Structures are given as C-alpha cells and as structure tokens.
Amino acid sequence: MAQPALDFFKKRAVLIKAESIEGTDSLPVPATDGFRLFDGSSSTEFDKVERNEDKPHFGSNPFSVANRRATIEGTFELYPPATPGAATTSDAFCDRVLFPSGMAVTKDLPNKITRYNPISASIPSATAYFYHAGTLVKALGARGNISSLGIEIGQRFTGQVSIMGEYAAVVADALPSVTLPSKVPVVSSKRNSECILGTLLRGGTVSTDAVPLVDLHTWAKALRIDFGNALGYREYTEKGVAGITDRAATFTLRLAKTDITADFNPWYVRDNGIILTAAYRMYESDAKDALYSELGIRGQIENITPTDIDGDYGWEITGPCVPSDTGNDEFWIAFGDVS
C-alpha cells in the first residue's frame, strides 16, 4: 500500500529583486535573491466591479475583476554584513526589503558604516515571488510598508513587512533551492546594547550654561519604528504598480525611570516642542568592540504613558518621526564596525 509523501507544510521562500523597468518581471534568481521571511504568508485581492442587471429572480449581479494585486508579508531580521561601509560588500542582507519600502543606502568607508535613510521619491519597485504549499505567487511592480521595526531587550532586531504588487500569476510550482544565510543574529541584552538620547535640555529646564544635554545614556527596554507607508495600487495604460501614497513614520520608546533620567523630563520636552533624537545600538559582541546594528529616530514626543517595565516605573513615549530641513533623517538604520 502506497504511503503519502510527507512534506513540511511551512516550507516556503520569498525571492525579491529590484526591477529595471517598473512593473516588469525581473526574474529573481533563487541562488542570489532569496530572503528569509519568517511566518510568511500571501493573499490576493481585487476591485469588484458589478454589472447591474434587471432580473426576475433572486441572486446577485455578475462582476468583473479589476486591479488584481497580491500581498506578501512576514517577519524579517536585520543584522550587519561582514564588512560594513565597504564599497561593494556591505549591503545588508535585508536591503532587498528596505529599498522598495522607501529606504536608500549610503556608505561611510572611513568609519565603516552602512546607513539606510528614508526617501520620498524615486522609490524602486521590485518583483516578489512567494513559494508556499506548492504554489507560486508573483507580484510585480511591488512596494512595501515596514511596521514594528525594532530592537528590544530579549529579542533580535526584527521588522514586519507587507509587500504589495500586481499579481501576474498564481501557479503550481515546487519550492526551488534557495540560498539563505546560516547566521543567527544576536539577541539584545544589557551587556551588548545601549540607547542614547540627544538634543535635550538639562533637567527639563534651560541649564545655567545653556548647553544642550547630548549623549544621555538611558535604561531603554525597546525602540520601535513604523514606516507608516500607505500602499495603493495604481493602474495606467500599459502599466500597473503599487505606490506609496503617504509616509507618516512614528516611533515608540520604552524607558525605565532611573537616577540618570533626572536630566530627562519628557513632559517638558513635549510641551516645548523640543526635537528628540534616540539611537539604540546593539553589538554582536558583549565587549561592544565589533559589529553593531543601530536604529535611530529624530522626532517629537506626542504621548507619554507611565508604565511598568520589568517591575520598575517607566514611560512609553510615542510620537511622529520629524525630518530636519535637509530631510531623510527622521529615522535611520545603520550597520557598523568599531574594530
């Protein structure tokens, strides 16, 4: 008697490749364009256009399908490349998700830093292939939104992404041999992490020497950013693409109230419209002498919620990320090397 072929149900993979022509299949390659997307899933949707008919019977109107689109979403990890800041080898493995979500990369070779900053124009589109349960979903002209991008004590540096584009095909296809990194990112802890606040006034009031307080080391539990991208499908003659129609990034910072935070009065900072900068850095080594990942924001405090943090008094601070006049600095992701 024949036995069923047992397969791992969650066997899945996502391939993402930037498109040279917007909305045109760029044919991702499993050996080079595979990306690890945890808890990944996909869905399809469309605009339903009904045709109203006079009918002598009960029933619904027939409809046509318009603006077909697919969404691929899941959790991804962020960690530094082997050589941050290098000219050709420092792109983080997550860049294929960051680019169509509205981020651009710059490299600081002397300081060995690769930095990703938000952009609002010329956001590239991508082709995304999602394999799951013997099915391939193709999304063309795709762009993304990242939510819950954050570093938290006891967790890895992760984010949630939704990638939407026109689905060109939903077909039966076996999972290809996808090349994925074997590295397991480190977990943030008190030994390998630090969170620094800047652009503050001492003690919540103007100091006698009028010197702003910078580089205040705080006891932070987590820093998170939501990109706030509103994704919408746009269809024109000969072209269909997903567009980012709005960008309203927000941040959430959880701090424990300690003696050192006597220099930090969040209500004063909010009420006086003071711009806050926060940088949460996580090193690959407890010695803090090697590779690191950094998540940073430039924003204003909007909501202050007293909360319990591991049994201690603390605050959950939220607000919008605010760029300077030069732009592209309302939040950032950086990977560097201090060695």
C-alpha positions, -999 to +999 in steps of 0.1 A: +000+000+000+015+034-011+022+058+017+017+096+013+048+117+007+050+138+039+062+173+033+070+202+057+039+223+055+057+256+063+083+250+035+083+284+019+106+311+004+104+346-009+126+360-037+128+398-041+146+416-069+147+452-079+131+459-113+150+477-140+117+486-157+088+494-133+061+467-133+081+443-154+091+409-141+128+410-132+130+371-128+145+367-093+172+340-090+169+315-061+207+314-057+211+352-052+177+368-044+163+345-017+152+361+015+143+346+049+108+357+058+095+342+090+058+334+094+054+344+058+020+344+041+005+358+009-030+369-001-047+382-033-073+408-037-090+428-064-116+455-071-150+440-077-169+459-104-205+447-106-228+447-136-263+457-126-289+437-143-327+436-143-336+401-133-369+383-125-352+362-098-332+363-066-295+365-069-265+388-071-252+407-100-223+393-120-190+411-117-157+417-133-122+416-117-101+447-118-068+459-102-056+424-093-029+426-065-010+403-042+004+410-008+033+391+007+041+397+044+060+383+073+089+389+098+124+396+087+157+401+106+183+428+104+220+423+112+252+438+099+271+425+069+307+412+074+322+444+062+300+475+069+309+505+049+328+487+022+322+498-014+309+465-028+303+441+001+285+460+028+249+459+016+228+443+044+210+412+036+177+430+043+183+457+017+160+439-008+131+446+016+143+481+026+147+495-009+111+490-022+098+502+012+114+536+007+150+534+020+182+544+004+218+534+013+249+554+019+283+541+029+308+557+051+340+539+043+364+557+067+341+549+097+330+515+084+293+524+085+264+514+061+234+536+067+199+533+054+177+565+054+141+571+042+134+587+008+101+600-005+109+600-043+124+575-068+115+546-046+124+515-066+098+488-074+105+451-071+094+417-083+085+394-054+080+356-058+064+338-028+066+300-027+043+281-003+025+248-003+034+240-038+022+274-051+040+304-066+025+339-063+042+365-084+038+402-075+052+427-100+057+465-095+058+458-058+065+483-030+063+477+008+055+490+042+075+481+073+059+481+107+072+472+142+108+476+131+126+474+164+152+464+189+141+452+223+158+436+252+155+398+249+147+399+212+165+401+178+164+431+156+133+424+135+106+440+115+073+432+099+069+439+062+040+439+037+049+439+000+021+446-024+021+445-062+001+433-092-001+395-092+009+383-126+003+346-119-007+322-092+006+288-104+016+254-091+054+254-086+078+235-064+100+253-039+133+260-056+167+255-039+170+289-022+204+301-009+199+317+026+224+329+052+232+305+080+240+332+105+217+335+136+215+372+147+223+381+183+197+389+209+197+423+226+207+423+262+220+447+289+256+436+280+256+443+243+231+472+239+229+509+247+204+536+240+215+573+238+192+603+238+203+637+224+192+672+218+177+677+253+179+704+279+193+696+313+168+687+339+139+697+317+148+734+321+173+756+305+207+750+321+227+778+336+253+774+309+226+770+282+244+739+270+221+712+255+224+678+270+237+653+245+246+616+246+225+608+276+227+571+283+193+557+293+179+524+305+158+516+275+138+485+270+128+489+234+128+513+204+104+507+176+095+524+143+065+521+120+071+535+085+035+545+081+035+538+043+000+537+028+002+513-001-022+517-030-024+500-064-022+523-094-032+513-129-025+531-161-023+522-198+004+496-202+015+499-166+003+488-131+023+494-100+019+497-062+026+532-049+034+546-015+008+573-011+016+585+023+045+585+048+038+591+084+065+573+104+061+570+142+083+558+170+078+541+203+104+543+230+102+524+263+124+538+291+129+529+328+130+559+351+164+559+368+185+585+386+202+593+353+169+602+337+165+630+362+181+650+334+152+640+311+117+653+316+096+640+288+067+664+296+089+694+293+104+681+261+069+676+246+054+708+258+082+729+245+083+713+211+119+700+216+132+676+189+143+644+204+169+621+190+173+585+201+198+559+189+195+522+201+227+503+193+232+465+196+266+450+192+274+415+180+298+411+210+293+418+247+326+436+246+310+462+223+341+461+202+330+447+169+300+448+145+268+466+155+233+474+144+217+507+151+181+520+150+176+557+154+149+584+153+145+621+151+111+631+164+088+648+188+071+634+218+033+632+215+021+607+241+037+598+274+023+568+292+036+558+326+040+520+325+055+491+343+088+479+329+101+447+345+086+458+378+101+493+377+085+526+369+089+537+334+075+555+304+063+545+270+069+575+247+054+578+212+053+604+186+059+612+149+093+610+133+102+645+121+129+653+095+151+683+095+152+709+068+176+687+048+153+657+051+159+619+051+169+619+088+136+613+106+147+577+112+176+555+102+191+520+102+229+517+104+253+488+105+289+495+115+322+481+129+341+497+158+371+473+155 
